[in-house]
Amino acid sequence: MFTISWVKLLFLMLFLLFNFVTGVAAILQRENPHLVTVHCVAHKLALRSSQAAADITMLKKHQETLTNLFYYFKGSSKRAAKIKEIQNILDDPVLTYKEMHSVRWLSYYNALVAVYRTMDSLLTYMGEQGKDGSKDPKAVGLKREVRTN
């Protein structure tokens, strides 16, 4: 039996749709030469802005910090429970840190907003690491990254 993943199928469909020789748009334009094809503005904007951002060192470092925060809390249920507890105590919104995806339009924004809205809780959590004598080197490094970025 032939199987194909949905991701490969999606890319194949997009290739066929926007391929200028054999794609759906090209076939329709051959049938009707007056047809005007318009590509999604949101996709074009997201693609161009992500390509432009790839050349900015500070922005890359900022994105790495957000990614590191996500994996730090994703990797431990104890850490996730502790940050939620601190968020409740400080009356911050109880948010989880988001993963960034290059193909998702708003993933960078969502990751950034989660950190921004819970910054007090995040810095409090990072500050508490090491008070009991057991320093978490990842937390120390992340605290430095968050403060500088």
C-alpha positions, 0 to 999 in steps of 0.5 A, a space after each residue: 500500500 502506498 502511503 504519504 505523510 500529510 506534510 509531503 502531500 501539502 508540499 506537493 499540493 503547493 508545488 502543483 498549485 504555484 508551479 508556473 508551468 504545470 500548476 493549477 494557476 498555469 492551467 487555469 491561465 491557459 484556459 482563460 488568459 485574462 485570469 489574474 492569480 494573486 498569492 496570499 499576502 500574509 504568506 508573502 509577508 511572513 516569508 520575506 520578514 523571516 528571510 530579512 530577520 535571518 541576517 540580523 544577529 541580535 534577532 537570531 540571538 533573541 529567537 534562540 533565547 525564546 527557544 531555550 526557554 521553551 525547551 527548559 520548561 518543556 523538559 521538566 514537569 517540576 519546572 513547569 509546575 513551579 513556574 505556574 505556582 509563581 505565576 499564581 502567587 505574583 498574579 501574572 497570567 498563567 501562561 506556558 512558554 511557546 515554541 517557535 516554528 519558522 512556518 507558523 506566522 504568529 509563533 514568534 509573536 506568541 512566544 514573545 508575548 508569553 515571556 513579556 506577560 510573565 517576565 516578573 514570574 520568570 525572573 523570580 523563578 530564575 532568581 530562586 534557582 540556586 538559593 537552596 544551594 543547588 544551582 541549576 546552571 541552565 537557569 543561571 544561563 537563561 536568566 543572563 540571556 533573558 536580562 541581556 536580550 
